[in-house]
Amino acid sequence: ADGPTAQVLIRYDVPQEAKATMQVRGASARPVLTRQEGRQVFAVFMSGVPARAAAQAHVRYVTLSASVRGYKQTFASTWSQASSPYTATLVTGSSELRMNHREPFRPPQADLGGAKEAYLWVRDRLQRPDALTARWSKSRPLPNLVTTNDLNATDKVHLLRWLLDAANIPHQVGAVRSNRFARMDAKLAFPAAFDGAVIYLPEAKLWLDPACQKCQPGEVRDDYRGALGILLPAPSGAALTQLPE
């Protein structure tokens, strides 16, 4: 962590018929492929790997498909499939958290101005000291949380959705991969890629990060600036999008 690494060898043993790709970022690399005893051996020599404090370097191997005991199995396909757990939790299951209660705040008009008022109301609710570290799937019933000031970042996304739905203001949830993790190739879908959520207003092309208590409408927290995300639910063929810098 505190100094550069001269050379690293990383090896992957995979079925001989597997189709795969390898990605290296932030370092010089030389790939090697051999076949032995019915399997492929992928190896990559990485040299000049920087210290972790200086820059991020990573390598990953992605199996696109393989035949396991005669059955065709796809491992990495589309972002639409990879994002389905986020849709189930952040979109489909969101209304259940309202517990048939009346929304705690209603903006005066169903337009951009109303959406901004709803955002500011949610943003200014007191939240837990560890709100920004909450897991994206940490969903809890909302009514009591609003009165006890026990909100985390995910709760605030669900709360803002509640107010926007009640006001009939079009919006989408965006799953985000924060800058705390290595930036991946947007062309290679993989599960568990995202660790947070925000709200997007498609008509105004405006991002809302309700757990960022210093953010104005259109701004996102430092870990999300320029990060990659996907709008939910993601249709077939959907691609990643970049959050504002």
Disulfide bonds with the S-S distance in Angstrom:
Cys212-Cys215 2.05
